Amino acid sequence: MTKSFIIPQVYQSGLNIIQTEKAIKQIKDFFEKSLADALNLIRVSAPILLKSGSGINDNLNGVERIVSFHARDVQHSKWK
């Protein structure tokens, strides 16, 4: 596999690791907002867990299966 970019041996970053992470986050946020604005999209949140029979996500594409589980009694759990 060939390299897609080359970092010069004498390269010195102008940012420390925290500044780099913040800069990456700003770029991602900018791209997300710009794309959403260009396509007239809004971000929506979806629930992680749904009550069975709520009608939301009940009809999947035929390949996927609905995930379900029984909640155990947490009476004696360490984290409660």
N, C-alpha and C positions, 0 to 999 in steps of 0.2 A: 504494500500500500504506500502510495506516495504522500508526502506531506502537503497539506493544502495551504500552509503559510510558513514563513521563515522568520524566526526571531533572531535578530543580529546578536552576536556574541557580546557586544558592548552595550546592550540595551539596559537602560535604567528607567524604571517606571516612575512617573511623576506622582503617583498615588500610593499610599500604603494599602494594606489588605482591606481595612475597613472602608476606606474611601473608594476602593475598587468595587467592593460589594455594593455600596450605595450607588455608585455610578451605573453598574449593571442593572440594578433595580429601577433606576430612573429611566434608562433606555427601554427596558421592558414595559414600564408603565406608559411611556410616551408612545411606543409602538401600539400597545393595546388601545389607548385612547384615540390615537390617530386613525387606526383601522376601524374602530367602532364609529367614529364620527363620519368617516368616508362612506361606510356602509349603512349608516343610520341604525346602528344596533345599540341596545342597552344591555347591561350585565344584570342577570337575575340569579338569585340563589336557589338551589334545589335542596329539598330535605334529604338527609342521609338515610333516615329510617322512616318507613311509612306503615300505617296501620293496614293490616290485611283487609281486603275488601273495600278499601277507600276509593277504588277506581283509578287511582294514579299509578301508572306503570304496570297495570295488570296485564295488558296485552303486549307481550314482547314479540320479537320478530320470528319466533318459531325455532330459533337455534338456541337462544339464551333461555336459562331457567330462572324462575323467581327464587331468590334467596330468602330463606326464613329460618328462624331459630326460636327456641323457647328460652325465656329469661329464667335463670336459676334463682333460688332464694338466696339473698345476700345477707341474711341475718347474722352470720358469723364471719363475714369477710373482714380482711385486715384493713382495707382501704376505705371503709364507709365512714 
